[in-house]
Amino acid sequence: MKRAIIVKGTANIGKSTIIYSIYDWIVSTYCVKPITNSTWVTNGVNEVRAVLEIGKLKIGIASPGDTYQEVDQNLDEFFKHDVEIIICSCRTRGYSFDHVRRRLPYPQYVTNWCIPQWISPSISVRVPIAINELKALLIGLSK
Protein backbone atom coordinates (compact mmCIF):
# COMPACT_ATOMS: atom_id res chain seq x y z
CA MET A 1 0.00 0.00 0.00
CA LYS A 2 1.39 3.37 -1.02
CA ARG A 3 1.12 6.35 1.31
CA ALA A 4 1.00 10.10 0.79
CA ILE A 5 1.63 12.63 3.53
CA ILE A 6 0.50 16.07 2.47
CA VAL A 7 1.29 19.27 4.37
CA LYS A 8 -1.63 21.50 3.43
CA GLY A 9 -2.03 25.19 4.18
CA THR A 10 -2.12 28.82 3.21
CA ALA A 11 0.94 30.89 2.34
CA ASN A 12 3.66 31.52 4.93
CA ILE A 13 2.57 28.99 7.56
CA GLY A 14 5.72 26.84 7.51
CA LYS A 15 4.93 24.11 4.93
CA SER A 16 8.39 24.22 3.32
CA THR A 17 10.12 24.49 6.70
CA ILE A 18 8.25 21.42 7.96
CA ILE A 19 9.02 19.34 4.86
CA TYR A 20 12.69 20.39 4.70
CA SER A 21 13.05 19.51 8.39
CA ILE A 22 11.58 16.05 7.72
CA TYR A 23 13.95 15.61 4.76
CA ASP A 24 16.90 16.60 6.96
CA TRP A 25 15.73 14.22 9.72
CA ILE A 26 15.38 11.27 7.29
CA VAL A 27 18.83 11.90 5.77
CA SER A 28 20.54 12.24 9.16
CA THR A 29 18.68 9.35 10.85
CA TYR A 30 18.62 6.62 8.21
CA CYS A 31 21.16 5.10 5.86
CA VAL A 32 19.85 6.92 2.80
CA LYS A 33 20.78 6.40 -0.81
CA PRO A 34 19.64 9.49 -2.76
CA ILE A 35 18.30 8.61 -6.21
CA THR A 36 17.62 12.27 -7.01
CA ASN A 37 18.38 15.12 -4.66
CA SER A 38 17.88 18.83 -5.24
CA THR A 39 17.90 21.55 -2.57
CA TRP A 40 17.79 25.32 -2.97
CA VAL A 41 16.75 28.51 -1.17
CA THR A 42 13.76 30.66 -2.25
CA ASN A 43 13.08 33.90 -0.40
CA GLY A 44 15.17 32.70 2.54
CA VAL A 45 13.34 29.34 2.79
CA ASN A 46 15.06 25.99 2.21
CA GLU A 47 13.34 23.95 -0.51
CA VAL A 48 13.84 20.32 -1.49
CA ARG A 49 12.78 17.82 -4.15
CA ALA A 50 14.31 14.38 -3.71
CA VAL A 51 13.78 10.66 -4.12
CA LEU A 52 15.47 8.77 -1.31
CA GLU A 53 15.98 5.03 -0.88
CA ILE A 54 16.20 3.41 2.53
CA GLY A 55 16.85 -0.28 2.06
CA LYS A 56 14.17 -1.18 -0.51
CA LEU A 57 11.82 1.65 0.48
CA LYS A 58 11.64 4.67 -1.83
CA ILE A 59 10.44 8.02 -0.47
CA GLY A 60 9.64 11.06 -2.59
CA ILE A 61 9.80 14.35 -0.70
CA ALA A 62 9.18 17.85 -2.05
CA SER A 63 8.46 21.18 -0.42
CA PRO A 64 7.23 23.33 -3.36
CA GLY A 65 3.48 22.93 -3.85
CA ASP A 66 1.83 26.31 -4.19
CA THR A 67 0.95 25.81 -7.87
CA TYR A 68 -0.39 22.85 -9.80
CA GLN A 69 2.76 23.02 -11.98
CA GLU A 70 4.94 22.43 -8.91
CA VAL A 71 2.65 19.59 -7.80
CA ASP A 72 2.86 18.05 -11.29
CA GLN A 73 6.65 18.32 -11.39
CA ASN A 74 6.94 16.70 -7.95
CA LEU A 75 4.51 13.86 -8.62
CA ASP A 76 5.89 13.13 -12.12
CA GLU A 77 9.33 12.68 -10.55
CA PHE A 78 7.95 10.43 -7.82
CA PHE A 79 5.86 8.28 -10.19
CA LYS A 80 8.88 7.88 -12.51
CA HIS A 81 10.78 6.30 -9.59
CA ASP A 82 7.77 4.33 -8.27
CA VAL A 83 8.08 5.63 -4.71
CA GLU A 84 6.09 4.02 -1.88
CA ILE A 85 5.82 7.14 0.29
CA ILE A 86 5.18 10.66 -0.98
CA ILE A 87 5.69 13.68 1.27
CA CYS A 88 4.70 16.98 -0.31
CA SER A 89 2.72 20.17 0.16
CA CYS A 90 -0.22 21.99 -1.35
CA ARG A 91 -2.42 24.99 -0.67
CA THR A 92 -5.60 24.71 1.39
CA ARG A 93 -7.82 24.88 -1.66
CA GLY A 94 -7.62 25.66 -5.35
CA TYR A 95 -5.57 24.19 -8.17
CA SER A 96 -2.69 22.68 -6.20
CA PHE A 97 -5.05 21.06 -3.64
CA ASP A 98 -7.39 19.72 -6.34
CA HIS A 99 -4.40 18.47 -8.32
CA VAL A 100 -2.97 16.53 -5.37
CA ARG A 101 -6.34 14.90 -4.72
CA ARG A 102 -6.80 13.99 -8.39
CA ARG A 103 -3.29 12.56 -8.87
CA LEU A 104 -3.16 10.62 -5.57
CA PRO A 105 -6.53 8.83 -5.52
CA TYR A 106 -7.68 6.37 -2.86
CA PRO A 107 -7.20 3.34 -2.75
CA GLN A 108 -3.93 3.61 -4.72
CA TYR A 109 -2.69 6.02 -2.06
CA VAL A 110 -3.65 6.25 1.58
CA THR A 111 -3.33 9.94 2.40
CA ASN A 112 -2.55 11.62 5.72
CA TRP A 113 -3.17 15.36 5.78
CA CYS A 114 -1.07 17.58 8.04
CA ILE A 115 -2.70 20.99 8.46
CA PRO A 116 -0.29 23.17 10.47
CA GLN A 117 -2.59 26.14 11.09
CA TRP A 118 -5.01 23.86 12.95
CA ILE A 119 -2.25 23.09 15.45
CA SER A 120 -1.58 26.64 16.63
CA PRO A 121 -1.85 30.22 15.38
CA SER A 122 1.84 30.69 16.27
CA ILE A 123 4.37 29.49 13.67
CA SER A 124 7.00 28.93 16.40
CA VAL A 125 4.59 26.49 18.10
CA ARG A 126 3.00 24.77 15.10
CA VAL A 127 6.14 23.92 13.10
CA PRO A 128 7.83 21.72 15.77
CA ILE A 129 4.52 20.00 16.55
CA ALA A 130 3.86 19.27 12.87
CA ILE A 131 7.42 17.95 12.43
CA ASN A 132 6.92 15.56 15.35
CA GLU A 133 3.57 14.40 13.91
CA LEU A 134 5.23 13.58 10.59
CA LYS A 135 8.11 11.81 12.32
CA ALA A 136 5.56 9.69 14.19
CA LEU A 137 3.99 8.65 10.86
CA LEU A 138 7.39 7.70 9.49
CA ILE A 139 8.99 6.15 12.58
CA GLY A 140 8.28 2.61 11.35
CA LEU A 141 10.89 2.93 8.60
CA SER A 142 13.43 0.17 8.85
CA LYS A 143 17.00 1.32 9.41
N, C-alpha and C positions, 0 to 999 in steps of 0.2 A: 504494500500500500504506500503510495506516494503522499507526501505531506507538504503543505505550503503554510508558511508563517508570514503573515502580512502585517506590517506596521502601518496603520491607517490613521491619517489625520490632516488637519489644516496646515497651512504654511507656518514655518518657524516654531514648531512644537518639539523638535528634537528627533524626528524620524531618522535622519541621516546619522546623527550622533549615536543613537541607539543601535542602528545596524552596523556602523563601523566598529563600535565597541564589541558587539557580538563577533564580528569578523576577527578582531584583534584577540579576543578571548579564545576562539576556536584555534587560531594559528599558534597561540602561545601555550595552549593546554594539551593539544593533541598532536600526534605525529602526522603532519599534513603534507600531502603531495599536491602542490598547486598545478592544476591543468591549465587554467588561464588565471591571470591575476593582474588587475589594473587598479591602481589607487591614484587619486588626485585631490586637489583642494579647489573648491568653488566658494567664493565669497567667505573665506575663512573656515569653511566646513570640510572635514575629511569625507571623501566619497570613495566608494569601492564597487567594483563589479568583478566577481571571481567565481571560478568553479574549483572547488577543493575536494580532494579525495582523502578519506581517512579509512585505511584498510580497503574494503570494497565498497564503502559508502561514498556517494558523490553528493556534495552540497553546493547549490548555487546560491550566491548571496550578492545582493545589489542594493545600494542605497538610493540612487536616483529613481524617482517614480512619480514626479509631479505631472508629467504629460503621458499620453498614451504612446507616443513615440519612444519614450524612455522605457515604459513597461514592455513594449514590443521588443526593443533591443535586448533587454534583460532576459525575457522569456525565450526569445529565439536562441540566445546563447545557451540557456539552460536546457532547452529541449534538444539542441544539437548534441549535447553531452549526456543526455538521458539521466539527469540528476534525480535522486530520490527525495531530497529535501530542498525546497525553495524558500529562501528568506528574502523578502523584498518589501517595498513600500508603495503606497498609493495615497491619493487624496481621499478625503472623506466621502465625496460624491463627485459625479461628473465623469469625464472620459477615462481618466486613469483608473478610477474605481470600477466602472463598468467593464473596462477592458480586462482587468485582473479577474473579475468574476466570470467573464466569458471565456477567457483562455485557460482558466484553472477550474474546470467544472467538477462537481461531485458526481459520481464516486471515484473518478480518476484521481482526484486530489482531495484529501481531507484537509480542510483549512482551519487554522487558528488565527483569529484576528486579535491584534494587540492595538488598543486604542489609548495612546498615552494621555490625552487630555481628560479621559474619564478617571484617571488615577489621581491627579492633583492639578490645580490651576497653576502651581509653581513648577517651572521647568527644572529647577534644582532638586525638587522632590521627585517628580514623575520619571525623569530619565533613569536614575539608578533603580527605581522599582521596576520599570519596564525591562531593563537589562536583566535583572534577576528573574523576572517572569520568563523571558526567552531562554535564559540559561536552564531554568527548570524544565522547559519543554525539550531541550536538547541534551540533558544530562545523561540520558541513556546511551549516548554514543559510545561505541567500544573504542578503547585506547589501543 
